[in-house]
């Protein structure tokens, strides 16, 4: 179904499952929720009332006619959806780039946030891109780069050059997948995905999204589950160590960037354990 938010943009939403409501926030930036729903829905909907959202300008949702993808807009979208679905409290679940949106919402609306689940999430895009650059240069057997500055345009230009070289050598897939068949599975699911470049372009040219959102984590007092892949070089396997949530449960997995493909049983058990520890009495 599509829900119309306050500025008239229509967002694609699906809802399925039972238990505490949980909204899933995909990564990309500019991806969609379908691949997660198809591969992980059956294992999560046993414990959670899952809400799958395509963010504005992404997947099956409308583009913003003004190409305004500011973080404030995305947080407002979430709050509009919560109200329209008549949900009192929900868990916000973010993967990859979706972690920024999850933490921003939980920080702004703690009264409606029951908890936070992050898996392989970045809360500092500058840090994650720098990791990918250095890991990419190492993979290409090239000298490491001096990355002391925080100039977004220079950083993203270098990132794109390294990424292009990795893809030319068919080496980037190992940053995200442990097995080639997992990438092929996603490609099959994504055949109908209409990638809209305006959202991603906005994010990578915006100072706002390159803030250090780990600074917000110390102020989020709700229960948090952090799942991290020991071989996730799209985010950085040590990135989670910068999080400062007061009430946090951390699960390390022997996987890369997509635990909903590679670590399904561990993912199911980790979320079930999190729910039991904090919500089931």
LOKELO-472842 format. One record per residue (C-alpha): residue in one letter; x, y, z; residue number from 1. Coordinates in nm, 3 decimals, m for minus. Layout:
REM residues N
["a" [X Y Z] NUM]
...
END
This chain:
REM residues 281
["x" [0.000 0.000 0.000] 1]
["x" [0.098 0.364 m0.026] 2]
["x" [0.058 0.619 0.252] 3]
["x" [0.057 0.993 0.185] 4]
["x" [0.274 1.196 0.422] 5]
["x" [0.232 1.559 0.521] 6]
["x" [0.385 1.715 0.208] 7]
["x" [0.188 1.494 m0.032] 8]
["x" [0.460 1.240 m0.118] 9]
["x" [0.334 0.881 m0.129] 10]
["x" [0.546 0.617 0.044] 11]
["x" [0.531 0.243 m0.015] 12]
["x" [0.463 0.043 0.303] 13]
["x" [0.390 m0.325 0.370] 14]
["x" [0.300 m0.473 0.708] 15]
["x" [0.313 m0.836 0.818] 16]
["x" [0.377 m1.038 1.133] 17]
["x" [0.282 m1.037 1.498] 18]
["x" [0.417 m0.894 1.819] 19]
["x" [0.574 m0.555 1.885] 20]
["x" [0.561 m0.324 1.579] 21]
["x" [0.901 m0.275 1.411] 22]
["x" [0.977 m0.051 1.115] 23]
["x" [1.258 m0.159 0.884] 24]
["x" [1.482 0.114 0.737] 25]
["x" [1.687 0.003 0.438] 26]
["x" [2.031 0.116 0.334] 27]
["x" [2.180 0.225 0.006] 28]
["x" [2.144 0.512 0.028] 29]
["x" [1.865 0.479 m0.227] 30]
["x" [1.790 0.105 m0.205] 31]
["x" [1.453 m0.051 m0.102] 32]
["x" [1.298 m0.284 0.156] 33]
["x" [1.189 m0.569 m0.073] 34]
["x" [1.510 m0.774 m0.061] 35]
["x" [1.505 m0.772 0.320] 36]
["x" [1.137 m0.861 0.334] 37]
["x" [1.176 m1.150 0.088] 38]
["x" [1.481 m1.303 0.256] 39]
["x" [1.427 m1.223 0.627] 40]
["x" [1.056 m1.158 0.663] 41]
["x" [0.965 m1.515 0.750] 42]
["x" [1.219 m1.536 1.035] 43]
["x" [1.136 m1.196 1.189] 44]
["x" [0.759 m1.192 1.158] 45]
["x" [0.736 m1.470 1.419] 46]
["x" [0.849 m1.218 1.682] 47]
["x" [0.771 m0.877 1.533] 48]
["x" [0.491 m0.692 1.357] 49]
["x" [0.713 m0.582 1.067] 50]
["x" [0.657 m0.260 0.872] 51]
["x" [0.861 m0.250 0.551] 52]
["x" [0.916 0.101 0.416] 53]
["x" [1.072 0.230 0.096] 54]
["x" [1.210 0.573 0.188] 55]
["x" [1.100 0.872 m0.019] 56]
["x" [1.273 0.875 m0.355] 57]
["x" [1.356 0.504 m0.322] 58]
["x" [1.217 0.183 m0.463] 59]
["x" [0.838 0.189 m0.496] 60]
["x" [0.791 0.521 m0.315] 61]
["x" [0.744 0.855 m0.489] 62]
["x" [1.031 1.090 m0.554] 63]
["x" [1.019 1.427 m0.384] 64]
["x" [0.917 1.679 m0.653] 65]
["x" [1.163 1.928 m0.502] 66]
["x" [1.436 1.663 m0.456] 67]
["x" [1.443 1.748 m0.087] 68]
["x" [1.576 1.443 0.097] 69]
["x" [1.688 1.619 0.413] 70]
["x" [1.713 1.402 0.723] 71]
["x" [1.434 1.604 0.885] 72]
["x" [1.202 1.503 0.600] 73]
["x" [1.283 1.134 0.640] 74]
["x" [1.229 1.148 1.017] 75]
["x" [0.895 1.328 0.963] 76]
["x" [0.797 1.056 0.715] 77]
["x" [0.851 0.793 0.983] 78]
["x" [0.645 0.982 1.236] 79]
["x" [0.362 1.032 0.982] 80]
["x" [0.360 0.658 0.908] 81]
["x" [0.354 0.569 1.279] 82]
["x" [0.055 0.793 1.332] 83]
["x" [m0.132 0.668 1.026] 84]
["x" [m0.080 0.306 1.132] 85]
["x" [m0.205 0.392 1.485] 86]
["x" [0.109 0.258 1.653] 87]
["x" [0.181 0.379 2.005] 88]
["x" [0.543 0.263 2.020] 89]
["x" [0.765 0.075 1.779] 90]
["x" [1.113 m0.062 1.738] 91]
["x" [1.319 0.110 1.469] 92]
["x" [1.544 m0.128 1.277] 93]
["x" [1.817 0.006 1.048] 94]
["x" [2.056 m0.166 0.810] 95]
["x" [2.365 0.009 0.671] 96]
["x" [2.272 0.373 0.586] 97]
["x" [1.934 0.308 0.750] 98]
["x" [2.109 0.319 1.087] 99]
["x" [2.142 0.696 1.059] 100]
["x" [1.767 0.734 1.011] 101]
["x" [1.691 0.490 1.294] 102]
["x" [1.912 0.674 1.543] 103]
["x" [1.792 1.019 1.431] 104]
["x" [1.430 0.912 1.482] 105]
["x" [1.497 0.747 1.819] 106]
["x" [1.678 1.061 1.936] 107]
["x" [1.400 1.296 1.824] 108]
["x" [1.105 1.078 1.926] 109]
["x" [1.212 0.873 2.232] 110]
["x" [0.852 0.862 2.356] 111]
["x" [0.748 0.656 2.052] 112]
["x" [1.063 0.444 2.031] 113]
["x" [1.044 0.114 2.216] 114]
["x" [1.391 0.004 2.107] 115]
["x" [1.649 0.011 1.829] 116]
["x" [1.795 m0.274 1.623] 117]
["x" [2.098 m0.198 1.407] 118]
["x" [2.274 m0.447 1.187] 119]
["x" [2.587 m0.358 0.996] 120]
["x" [2.483 0.003 1.030] 121]
["x" [2.696 0.311 0.978] 122]
["x" [2.648 0.606 1.210] 123]
["x" [2.940 0.795 1.059] 124]
["x" [2.954 0.782 0.681] 125]
["x" [3.290 0.961 0.676] 126]
["x" [3.442 0.684 0.886] 127]
["x" [3.286 0.404 0.679] 128]
["x" [3.392 0.554 0.346] 129]
["x" [3.747 0.602 0.473] 130]
["x" [3.751 0.236 0.574] 131]
["x" [3.635 0.128 0.229] 132]
["x" [3.901 0.344 0.062] 133]
["x" [4.186 0.203 0.269] 134]
["x" [4.059 m0.155 0.242] 135]
["x" [4.012 m0.105 m0.131] 136]
["x" [4.365 0.024 m0.181] 137]
["x" [4.497 m0.268 0.023] 138]
["x" [4.297 m0.512 m0.191] 139]
["x" [4.432 m0.349 m0.508] 140]
["x" [4.784 m0.366 m0.360] 141]
["x" [4.820 0.010 m0.378] 142]
["x" [4.965 0.244 m0.112] 143]
["x" [4.729 0.367 0.158] 144]
["x" [4.595 0.722 0.126] 145]
["x" [4.630 1.022 0.356] 146]
["x" [4.272 1.084 0.470] 147]
["x" [4.318 1.338 0.746] 148]
["x" [4.082 1.595 0.594] 149]
["x" [3.703 1.578 0.600] 150]
["x" [3.625 1.744 0.267] 151]
["x" [3.326 1.552 0.136] 152]
["x" [3.379 1.616 m0.236] 153]
["x" [3.743 1.507 m0.229] 154]
["x" [3.664 1.203 m0.017] 155]
["x" [3.374 1.083 m0.232] 156]
["x" [3.575 1.142 m0.550] 157]
["x" [3.856 0.920 m0.420] 158]
["x" [3.601 0.667 m0.297] 159]
["x" [3.439 0.650 m0.642] 160]
["x" [3.777 0.603 m0.811] 161]
["x" [3.873 0.319 m0.578] 162]
["x" [3.526 0.163 m0.614] 163]
["x" [3.548 0.175 m0.993] 164]
["x" [3.889 0.006 m0.984] 165]
["x" [3.765 m0.263 m0.746] 166]
["x" [3.468 m0.337 m0.969] 167]
["x" [3.693 m0.349 m1.274] 168]
["x" [3.890 m0.624 m1.099] 169]
["x" [3.568 m0.788 m0.968] 170]
["x" [3.696 m0.740 m0.615] 171]
["x" [3.427 m0.524 m0.449] 172]
["x" [3.175 m0.803 m0.394] 173]
["x" [3.392 m0.946 m0.114] 174]
["x" [3.334 m0.625 0.085] 175]
["x" [2.964 m0.713 0.111] 176]
["x" [2.925 m1.088 0.056] 177]
["x" [3.093 m1.401 0.185] 178]
["x" [2.960 m1.611 m0.104] 179]
["x" [2.896 m1.511 m0.469] 180]
["x" [2.557 m1.685 m0.469] 181]
["x" [2.429 m1.434 m0.212] 182]
["x" [2.497 m1.147 m0.449] 183]
["x" [2.320 m1.337 m0.729] 184]
["x" [2.018 m1.389 m0.504] 185]
["x" [1.993 m1.016 m0.436] 186]
["x" [2.029 m0.941 m0.806] 187]
["x" [1.734 m1.168 m0.884] 188]
["x" [1.517 m0.995 m0.623] 189]
["x" [1.629 m0.653 m0.744] 190]
["x" [1.543 m0.707 m1.110] 191]
["x" [1.233 m0.489 m1.075] 192]
["x" [1.409 m0.219 m0.869] 193]
["x" [1.401 0.121 m1.038] 194]
["x" [1.708 0.293 m0.895] 195]
["x" [1.641 0.666 m0.871] 196]
["x" [1.970 0.859 m0.852] 197]
["x" [1.838 1.181 m0.695] 198]
["x" [1.821 1.041 m0.339] 199]
["x" [2.175 0.903 m0.344] 200]
["x" [2.308 1.217 m0.511] 201]
["x" [2.150 1.432 m0.240] 202]
["x" [2.296 1.222 0.043] 203]
["x" [2.651 1.214 m0.094] 204]
["x" [2.654 1.590 m0.151] 205]
["x" [2.507 1.682 0.188] 206]
["x" [2.713 1.784 0.492] 207]
["x" [2.414 1.682 0.704] 208]
["x" [2.449 1.310 0.635] 209]
["x" [2.825 1.320 0.697] 210]
["x" [2.782 1.422 1.059] 211]
["x" [2.904 1.189 1.332] 212]
["x" [2.576 1.036 1.450] 213]
["x" [2.758 0.820 1.705] 214]
["x" [2.745 1.131 1.927] 215]
["x" [2.368 1.085 1.959] 216]
["x" [2.398 0.728 2.081] 217]
["x" [2.492 0.820 2.439] 218]
["x" [2.155 0.999 2.472] 219]
["x" [1.937 0.708 2.354] 220]
["x" [1.834 0.523 2.667] 221]
["x" [1.604 0.264 2.510] 222]
["x" [1.729 m0.097 2.461] 223]
["x" [1.951 m0.136 2.154] 224]
["x" [2.065 m0.447 1.969] 225]
["x" [2.376 m0.402 1.753] 226]
["x" [2.460 m0.679 1.506] 227]
["x" [2.795 m0.653 1.330] 228]
["x" [2.967 m0.861 1.064] 229]
["x" [3.330 m0.954 1.129] 230]
["x" [3.400 m0.932 0.754] 231]
["x" [3.181 m0.632 0.672] 232]
["x" [3.410 m0.398 0.481] 233]
["x" [3.121 m0.191 0.343] 234]
["x" [3.088 m0.035 0.691] 235]
["x" [3.399 m0.146 0.874] 236]
["x" [3.409 m0.443 1.114] 237]
["x" [3.516 m0.221 1.406] 238]
["x" [3.277 0.065 1.331] 239]
["x" [3.032 m0.042 1.604] 240]
["x" [3.299 0.022 1.869] 241]
["x" [3.232 0.395 1.839] 242]
["x" [2.869 0.352 1.951] 243]
["x" [2.793 0.464 2.307] 244]
["x" [2.441 0.337 2.377] 245]
["x" [2.381 0.309 2.755] 246]
["x" [2.167 m0.005 2.720] 247]
["x" [2.310 m0.220 2.442] 248]
["x" [2.339 m0.584 2.344] 249]
["x" [2.610 m0.661 2.083] 250]
["x" [2.621 m0.965 1.859] 251]
["x" [2.919 m1.034 1.632] 252]
["x" [2.859 m1.261 1.335] 253]
["x" [3.094 m1.445 1.105] 254]
["x" [2.960 m1.270 0.798] 255]
["x" [2.985 m0.963 0.578] 256]
["x" [2.731 m0.687 0.514] 257]
["x" [2.406 m0.884 0.475] 258]
["x" [2.329 m1.105 0.778] 259]
["x" [1.972 m1.152 0.653] 260]
["x" [2.127 m1.357 0.371] 261]
["x" [2.432 m1.516 0.533] 262]
["x" [2.349 m1.556 0.901] 263]
["x" [1.974 m1.609 0.906] 264]
["x" [1.962 m1.849 1.200] 265]
["x" [2.197 m1.634 1.408] 266]
["x" [1.995 m1.326 1.317] 267]
["x" [1.672 m1.495 1.422] 268]
["x" [1.821 m1.616 1.751] 269]
["x" [1.980 m1.278 1.828] 270]
["x" [1.657 m1.087 1.780] 271]
["x" [1.457 m1.348 1.974] 272]
["x" [1.709 m1.322 2.261] 273]
["x" [1.692 m0.941 2.252] 274]
["x" [1.311 m0.951 2.266] 275]
["x" [1.320 m1.199 2.555] 276]
["x" [1.571 m0.995 2.755] 277]
["x" [1.392 m0.662 2.726] 278]
["x" [1.028 m0.713 2.634] 279]
["x" [0.898 m1.056 2.732] 280]
["x" [0.811 m1.085 3.099] 281]
END
